[in-house]
Amino acid sequence: MTRVRVIAASAAAAAATRWIQLPAHYLDGDRDFIVQGTDHARLDAELRQWALQLRGTMILPGCGHWTRQERPAEVTAALADFASSLDSPRHP
């Protein structure tokens, strides 16, 4: 089974249960084995099926699994933006 199918199967299973109902933001590196070679628009769409308040996805180019260690400034900025979005109305 390809990674895309695993992600799609996981998203489909999660969609049925609506697992995440809190604000969320997905951040990963494009060299992480979880998302490497995945269509990022499709990943975003699938994540939104089970993360009802997904504020966004961010895929860091040239970054692997250890985003915090590899890109600390970008991860910190993304977390700060996400935290500030919690005071805003839900994004469409």
N, C-alpha and C positions, 0 to 999 in steps of 0.2 A: 504494500500500500504506500503510495507516495505521501510526502509531507502535506501536500495540499489536501489530499483526501482525508488524512488524519485530522487536519485542522477543520475541514468542512464537516466531518463526522462529529467532531467534538462540538463544533458550533451548533450543529443541528440538534444534538442531544441536549445541549445547554438551552437552546431556544425553547424546547418543549417544557423546561422547568423554570425558565427565566431566572437563572441563578444570581446574576449581579444586578441589583436594583439601586445601587448607590452610584454617585458620580465616579467615573473611571477615565483613565487615559492610558493608552498602550504605547510603550516605548521599547524599541529594540534596535539592534544593529543589523544591517543588511547581510552581514557575514555570519550571523547567528544561525546555527543549523536548523532552528525552528522555522525561520522565515526565508532562509536563503533560497532564491529561485522562485519565490512566491509572488504572484501578482498582488501588489500592495493595495490596490483599489478593491480587489476581491477580498483580501484579508480584512480591510476596514469594514466592508459590507457585512461580512460574516460575523465579525466581532460585535457589530451593532445589533445583530439578531439576539444575542444573549446578554449584552451589557447595555441595558436600556438607557442609561444616561452616559454613554461613552462621549466624552468631550473631544476626543480626537485620537489619532494615531500618529506616531512619529517614528520613522525608520531612519536611523543615522547611517549615512553612506560610509563604507569602509570600516565599520565598527562591528565587533563580534558580540558574543554573549555577555561579556563583562562590561556593560555600558558605563557603569559608574566609575570603574577604574580606567577605562579607555577614553572616555569623554566626560570627565567630571563637570566641566563648566557648562556644557550643553545639557547634561542631565539635570543639573541644579537649576538652570534657567527654565527647562521644561516643567520641572516640579513646581517652581515658583509661579509660572504661568497657570498651571493647573490649579494650584491652591488659590490663586486670586480669582479664578473662574468660579470657584465655589460660592462666591458672594454675588455672582451674576445669575440672571435667569438662565434656565436650561438652554443650551445651544440647540438649534434646529437639527 
